[in-house]
Amino acid sequence: MTATEPTQQFRPVAEQAASAPATAFPAVRIVAMAGGAVVAVAGPVPWLRTPSVSGFDVPFLAIFGSSAADALRLGLVLLVIGVLGAGLSAAAPLAPVRRSFGSLVFLIVGTFATRLVVDAFDAGADLGDVLSVVGLGPYVALAGAVLLMFGPAGRARGR
């Protein structure tokens, strides 16, 4: 090895990723793509049981305490995040962006749950009452977020 020849360990990450063997479409990308689809499907699923309220019935800004009734809907936001996340699953270099979409879904569901608990406690309900009205929607969204965050990190490992 000459003084001007870089060693394998000091090569830039982009150069290492470019020289890594390309896999056609790894199974983990399919799992992440399925996660995006699950997040997108979480919108029309009931988020509250009594009465049956889907994500398309919940104003997005209401989970942050706003009273804007005709604002953007939670189901539409999840649909957009899910479709974009599924699309980003095909491109390994965009894995950090896709994973941040999964984190965003966690943030949205956590904020929804916190708002629901705070409002219920203010009305004199207890945690059992809150859990009895939560529908399947938040759980579906969380499952999709976990799958959306799963997958290749964007570069070959162990190189």
Order of alpha helices (4+ residues) and beta strands (2+ residues): alpha-alpha-beta-beta-alpha-alpha-alpha-alpha
